[in-house]
């Protein structure tokens, strides 16, 4: 994922790793849409709609809840995609006091958005999968470590990319 800081991110072609991560995100997006389409009729009328910190279902709701999760997952993927692509296309601002590390910071932000988009799509795919499996009685809910792991990944990626941004000019 590390690319030369002398080129603008807008002119850089996507590398193999970028393309692979993009492909994984698209597969997760297809899963987010495909799972409810394929198995909606097999779901019971009431499915879990809320889980506690221990991973067990707390509340039940209509099975249409699965479509809300699908819509939110797709909307988040699309919003992050548009944000990342617009950041790639943006030109340098016409200001005299622009940081000499502007392109390096922009590249790091693009990479962070790519990671977050991949993470969000995989996260929603997993949530929909577990929700459907729980509704059909295959599993009893989420692993109790699910929430701490998600927070750890979000915090860890933020710290990592923040560290990269701080050290881009050193």
N, C-alpha and C positions, 0 to 999 in steps of 0.2 A: 504494500500500500504506500510505501514511502516513495515519493516522486521528487524530481528536481524542483528546487525553489526558484530557479531562474525563469521558468515558463509560467504563464498565467494558467490557472486551473481550467479556464474556459477553452484553451487551445490544446490541453493535454488529452490524449486518447485514454480511454479507460484501460487499465492493465488487466491481466488475467485474474488476479485476485479480486479486483473490483467487479469484473464480469461474473465470477463465481458467486460472490456475495449477492449480487443483483439477482442471479438465477435462483439462489436459495430463497431470497425474499419473495420472488414471484411464485415459486412453488408453495410457500407458506400462504400467500394471498389466495392462490387457487384452492388450497385446503380450507381456508377460512370461508370461502364461498361454497365450495363443493360439498363439504361435510353436511351442513344443514340441508342443502338441496337433496342429497342422496338419502339422508336418514330422518328427515323431518316427520314423515308419516309413521315411522317406527317409534318415535318418542311418545311417552305417556303424556296425557293432557297437562299434568303438573310436573314441572322440572325444577331443580334447584336454581334459585336466582341470587342467592347470597350465601357466602361461606364465611365461617368464623376463622380466627387466627389458627385454630387447630386443624383447619382444612375440612371440617365436617360441614355439611349443608345446614344453614340456619333457617332459611325461608324458602318456601316454594312459590312458584308463579306459573303463569300460563306458558305453554311451550313456545309461544311467539317471542319470548324473551331472547331466544337464540338469534333471531333476526336483528335485534338491537345490537347484540355483540358483533354480529357480522358487519352491520353498517358502521359501527364505531371503528372496528378494525380496518375496514376498507378506507374510511374517511381519513384516519390517521396516516395510513400508508400513503394515500394520495397527497395529503397536505405536506408530509415530509418530503415526498418526491418532488413536488412543485417548488418547495423551499430550497431544496438542494440544487435543483436545476437552475433556478433563478440566481442562486449564488454563483453558480458556474458561469453564467452569462453576463453577470454584472461587470462593468468596466471599472477601472481605477477611478476614484473620485478626483475631480480637478481641484485639489487643494494643495497648497504649497507645503503644508506641514504633515503630509502623509508619512506614516511610519515606513521605514525601509523594509520592514518585515510584513508589509500588507499582504503580498501574495502568499507568503508562508502561512500567515494566520488564516487566510481564506482557504487554503488547501486543508489545513487542520480542521477547520469548521466543516468543510465538505465531507471529509472522512468521518468526522463525528456524526454528522447527519446520516451518512450511509449506514454507519453502525447502528444508530438508534432506530432507523427505519427497518433494518433487518431484525433487530431485537424485538421491536413492537409487533412486527408481522409474525414472528415465531411465537411470541408470548400469546397473542390472540389465538393463533392456531392451537396452542397447547391448552389454553383456557376453554376453548370451544370443545376440544377433544375430551377433556376431563369432565366438563359439564354434561356432555352427551353420554359418556360412559357411566357417570354417576346416576343420571336419569334412568338409564337402562339397567341399573343394578349391577354393573360389572365391577365398579370400584366404589369405595366409600367416601370419596372426596379427594381433595388435594393433599399432597405430602405436607406435614406440618412445617417443613423447612422452606416451602415455596415462597412465602412472603419475604423472609430474610434473604433468600438467594436473589430474588428480583431486586430488592433494595441494594444488595451488595453489587450486583452487576451495574445498575444505574449509577450508583455512587462511584464505583471503581472506574467505569468508563469516563465519567465526568472528571475525576481526578487525573486519570491518565492523559486525556486530551487537553486538560488544563495545564498539566505539566509540560506537555509537548508545545503548547502555545507559549508558555513562559520561556522555554529554552530554544525556540525557533531561531533566534538571532545570535545565540551564543556560539 
